[in-house]
Amino acid sequence: MNKRFALDYPAAPEGVSPSEWDTRLQLAACYRIVDYFGWTSVVYNHITCRIPQSDALLINPFGLRYDEIRASDLIKIDINGNKINDSSCANDWPVNKAGYLIHCAIHQARPDDLHCIIHTHEAVSQALCATQSELIPVTQEGCQFYQRVGYHDFAGIVLHADEQERLRQALGQQNHTLVLKNHGLLTAGTTPTWAFVRHYAFIRNAQVQLQAMASGPLNRIDEAVMAHTRDQFEGGAAQAGAQVRHPEWPALLRLIDRLDPSWKT
């Protein structure tokens, strides 16, 4: 990469492994980017990420806005949302365990491939969640959701563990996205990058779909074409010639770093 566009990252603090520190940096960046796009609900919702080669997860401190979150602020928790008390970037902020129940269900169900989960109450996806329509791939980027979206009916605020089984059933073994009816959007992936680009693509397709549905009949994409295009996204062909798999991610990192580099601390 051209040195002009390279970012300088601080070394891992004492007591924090390089893999954990890298995960903290990527997750803190994800919070800042989600805030930049206006997908936040002040201090609510979560983005969680598993620390590689461990059962520990990172989550936002309950009470901080997404634009305030730094790598060192993220809280290390176990799969059930309990704080892990060690010397790595410890702080006194609480964890919103009630809101974590959704994430817990997904992390438990898909420990091998869905390491990062983004859940928002973003308005465009909430608008689609409020209709009787499923997501219909009507854009090139939207094709990556063909046969990759599950649907979960609303039953009130998710505060009880018995709803987790319904979430797991809706997710299945091949979906990476959940439409929580009358609630919000959840996307997941192996990294914050994957979870974010799916969130972005879903919202863009949902916006186009809703606007097109209000204008007239949709121009449907053939199912074989949708499957082919999805495979191009999942296999990397869609980014042919790029230096990295998702070139939009380092571009967004440069953007938030220019706005406020404190996310790296």
Phi, psi and omega in degrees: 000142177305132183301334179299330185255004180279141178260145175265128180249137177291152178293158179298136177297162178300134180089358180244126181290155178303321180293321177292319181295320177297319177296319178299317180296313182295321181287319176299320177298320180298318177300315181295321181291318176301320176296318180302321181277359175076029183265015188265162173236058181063264182246004186267174183071173185216155158234124180241154179210137178280139173283127184306146179056036177205170175260006183272150180237160174245144183213161180285146172292131181285114181129341177271140170289158181296330181282354178262344191288132176246163179304320182285347180278335185298141186258135178272129182227164171271181186298336181268002178091010178275138178299138172262113184274100172220189187272001186278102172052043183290147173212173187262006180290148178277170174250134177279085186293329178297314179291339182282346184304322179295313181297318181304317181299318182287315180299323179289322184285327186228064184289344186267339186226338181252083185270338180235135183230129174247126174234124179227164170249049182289142194293320183294311179293326176296325178297316177294321179298337182272356178259173176271003180272143168277170173293128178247116178298112180238001178233163177303311180294329181293340181296338180291351179263001178299120181058031178231013184239131173253162184230134185232121182286145182287134178222028183099178179299134183284095181239353186240137184296337183292345177279347182296326180295322176296322177297316180296321179293321179294325180288316182067203183251355180237346180282148173239002184225140176236131169264111179269101188306135181055028186221285183178195187244143173227127172234152183217163179190181180290334183220167173303327179300308181298315180298320181291312184297329176289320177299312181299313182294322179297312182298318180296316179295319180298320179296313179296317181300312182296318179294320180291320179298329179283345185260333182163188180299143179284146171272100187284144176269136179302141184299322179295324178291320178299315180297318179297315181293321176301315180295329177294319177293313184290330182269349177101353182296334182293340180251031184305130177091350181282151179288333178229164185299317179237087184296342178290334184293305177298331176295320178288326176298319178295324180295307182292331179292325177291324181287317182194103183283003184293344179300336184276357186261000000 
